[in-house]
Amino acid sequence: MTMPANDRFARQATVGEIAAALPGATAVFRRFGMDFCCKGNVPLEDSARQRGVDVAEVELALSALDGAPNSATDDEAVPAATPALIDHIVARYHETHRRELPELIRLARQVEKVHAGKAGVPSGLAALLERMAAELEQHMCKEELILFPAMKLQPANLVLDAPIACMRHEHDDHGEHLRELDKLTGGITLPAGACRTWQALYAGLVKLTEDLMQHIHFENNVLFPRFSA
C-alpha cells in the first residue's frame, strides 16, 4: 500500500503498511513492543491498545521519522526489484539464521547446565531454539526451492495466494516462538551477576528476535503483497 505523505501513519492504516512505507518505523514499533510482522494486519490504534501503549506517543515517534533526513536503515537498503529483494532476504536473513542459531543453541545448553537451579535460568530455552531452528529450516527451504523461484520468473499476473497463505501461517508460528522465548527469558533480561556466556546468549537472542521480526516483515508486508490477488 502506498500512503500519501500526510496520511502515512493514519490510525486506520495497519502497522504492516506503515512499516513497509515509512523507513525507520520498524524501530519505533520494536521500541513500543508492537508486532509489525506476524500481526502486521492490525490497525495502528488497535495494535497500540493491545500493547497498552498510548497511540499518540507512537504517532509522535512516527511523525519524527516522516520527513527526517534519510539514513542507512535496513528498510532503505532493501532493493525494490523483486529478484533483488528475494536475494537480499535469503542472504541477509535465511543465511544469518542458519549461521547463528546453532551457536545460540550451544550457549543455551551451557547456561542451562552450568547454572541449573539458579534464579532466572531460562530452562527449556535450548529445546525451544532447536525447535525454532528446525521449523525455520523447513520453512526457508520451501521458499528457496519452490516459492522464490516462481516469484523470480515474474510471469504476468502471477497470483500465489495459496502458498503465500501457508507461509504466512508459518510466520505466525515463528511469532509464537518469539513470544515463548520472551516469556522464558523475562523479556531477554539478564539477572544480576550473569556470566559472560549468559551475556553472549542474551545478546544473540536480542539480535535473533530483531532479525526474525524484520525478516517476516519484509516477506509479509513487502514481498508477498506483490503476488496476492
N, C-alpha and C positions, 0 to 999 in steps of 0.2 A: 504494500500500500504506500502511495506517495502522498504525504500530507502537506498542505500549504504551510509556508513558514510560520504564519501566525496561528496555526492550529496543530502544530506538530506533536504537542503533548496535551491535547484536549482530553478531558476526563473520560469521554466516551471511547477514546482510542485505546486499544489494548496495549499492554506493556510490551508484547512482542512486536507490534507495529512500531512503537516508539523506539524500541531497542534497534530495530532494523533501519530506521530513518534518521536517528539522531546520534551522531558519533559521541561517545562518552556516556551515553545513557545507561549502558550495562553496568558501568562502575557505580553510578548513582543507585541503581536498583540493588546491586550487591550490598552497598552500604546500608540500605534500609531493610535488607533481608527479604526483598521481593523477588519472586520467582518469575523471570522473564523468558525462561526456556521451556520447561515442561508445561507450565501454566501461562504461556505467553498469550493465550486467547482470552485472558481475563482483563476487563477494562481497568484502567489506571486507578480509578476511585475504589473499585471493589478490591483490587489487589492490595492497596494501602490499608483498607479496612480489615482485610483478612490478617494482615501482619500487625495490626494495632498501631499503625503509624499515621501521622497527620498528613493527609494528601496535599495540603497546602505547602508543607515543608518539602515534600517530594517535588511538587511543581516549581518551587523556588529553586531547588537544586538543578532541575532540568532547564529552567529559564536561564540560569547562569551559563549553561552549555550553549544554548541557542545564540548563534552569532559570535561566540567566542572564537579567538584565533585558532586555526586548525593545529592539531598536534598529532604526533605519530602514534595514534591509538591503534589497537588491534582491529577495531571496527574499520578504520580508514585504510588499513593495509590490505584488506581483502579485495582481490580482483573482482571486477564487475562481470566479466565474461564467464559463462557457466563452466567451461572446461578448466579455466584457470582457478576458479573458485573451488571446484572439486579437488584439484591438485593441492590447493592450499589446505583444505580440510584434512586430506589424507596425510600430508607432510607435517602439518603443524599439530594436529590433534590425534589422529589414529596412531601415527608412529610414536608420538610422545607418550600416549597411554601404554603402548607396548613396551616402551623403554623404561618407564618409571614405576609402573605397578609392581613388577617383580621385586624391586628393591624395597618398596613400601611394605610389601607382604613380609619380607625378611626382617625389616625393622620392627614391624608389629609383633611378630613371633618373639623376637628377642625381648622387647619391652614386657610383653605378657608373661614370659618365662622368668625373667630376672626380677621383676617387681610384683610377682603374683602375691595377692593379699594386701597390697598397699592401696591406700585411698586414691581413687581416680584412675586406677588401671583400666584401660579400655578392653575388658575381657570380651573375646569374640570378634575383635577387630580384624585379626588376620584372616579368620574364616570369611568375614564379610568381604574383605578385599579380594580374596581368592574367588569368591562368587562373582564379584563385580568384574574381575579380570576375564573370567571365563565367558560371562554373558556379553561383555563388550567385544571380545574377540569374535564370537559368533556373529554379533550384530555388524561389526565392521567388515567382516569377510563377505557377508551378504551384500553390503553396499558396494564394496570394491569389485566383486565378481559379477554382480547382476545389475543392481540399480544404477550405479555411477556410469558404467559403460553405455547403458541405454540413454542416459541423460547427455553424455558427451556427444553422441551421434546427432542429437538435436533435430530429429525429423519434424516436419511441420505439424503443429497441433498435437504434439505428443502429450498424452494425459496418463499419469501413473498413479491415480488415486488409490488403488488397492495396495500396491507395495508401499506407497508413502504412508498410508494409514497403519500398516504393520510396523514401519519404522517409528512412527510417532508413538505407537503403543509401547514399543520397547524403550523409547526415550522416557516415557512416563515411569517405567520400571527403574531406569537408571536414576531418575529423580528421587524415587522412593529409597533407593540405596543411599543416596546422598543424605537424605533426611535421617536414615538409620545411623549413618556414620556420625552425623552431627549430634545425635542423641547419645551414642556410645561414648563420645569424647567430650561431652559437656560443652558443645559449641567449639570444638577443637581448642580447648583451653587447657594449658599446661598447669599441673599442680606445682606448688612451691617446691623448689629443690629438684625439679626434674633433671634427669641426666642428659648428656649430650645426645645419646641415641633417641631418647624420647623427644627432645627438642627437634632433632632432624626429622623424625617421623611426622610430627605435627606440622612442621613447615612444609613437608611434602604433601600432607593432606590438604592444607590450605591451597596449594597450587593445583592439586588434582581437582578439588572442588571448583575452583575458578575456571580451569581448563575445560572440565566436562560441561559446566553450565554454558560457557561460550561456544563450545563445540555444538551442543544441542541447539543453541540459539541460531547459529549460522545455518544449520540444516532446517530446523522447523520454520524459521521466520524469514530466511533469505533464499535458500536454495529450493526447498520443496514447493513454495507457492508458485514457482515458475512452471511447475508441471502438474498443477491441480486444475480441475475443471472449474 
